[in-house]
Amino acid sequence: MAERTRLDVRPDDTDSGPLRVGRTEAKAQRREALLGAAARYFAERGFNGVSIEDLGSAVGMSGPAVYRHFESKQALLAAILIDVSRELLHGGTEVVQRAPDGELALRALVEFHVRFALNNPDVIRVQDRDLDSLSDEDRHTVRTLQRRYVELWVGILQRMQPTTNVGILRIRAHATFGLMNSTPYSGQELPHDELRDVLERMAFSALR
């Protein structure tokens, strides 16, 4: 009997090319849709007021199907807050690296953060209310990323105000974040551009 020809097929050969890319993109889109729905629902109802079934229904899938993307509701919360903390740190670092001097860097940081605050009121509300619902490890990760972001601002302020106590500069930065992050709670009656202008001018004035 002739020896049967052996087909050398790697395990992923049947799931490659455009089909595999399409599945990967679809999974990424479902993940982003879940994160958006979770931020919106957590902001409206609080972490404990939202079920996995609520989140699945919001994006057209069953509750159990959510577990294909996130192992728990707490993991969804962690992804929201860790992802945004990383984005702020990364974006802020790029802003500082592009600026030729301290004052321009500070102005660019203010514009960057105000834009974030206007585009992400749900995430700000979730951060304010539900940070303690994270696991200790995830909460530590969020806090570490956010401290590094604050120190980015403090470093610019030190360049501009070298004789000012660093503790005062840090307090000033935190207070200004409170101002810029007020977007979920006030200013909704103003046009977007007008609110942005008010926040930018107030924040820059407070920091200087």
Secondary structure, 3 states (H helix, E strand, C coil): CCCCCCCCCCCCHHHCHHHHHHHHHHHHHHHHHHHHHHHHHHHHHCHHHCCHHHHHHHCCCCCHHHHHCCCCHHHHHHHHHHHHHHHHHHHHHHHHHHCCCHHHHHHHHHHHHHHHHHHCHHHHHHHHHHHHHCCHHHHHHHHHHHHHHHHHHHHHHHHHCCCCCHHHHHHHHHHHHHHHCCCCCCCCCCCHHHHHHHHHHHHHHHHC
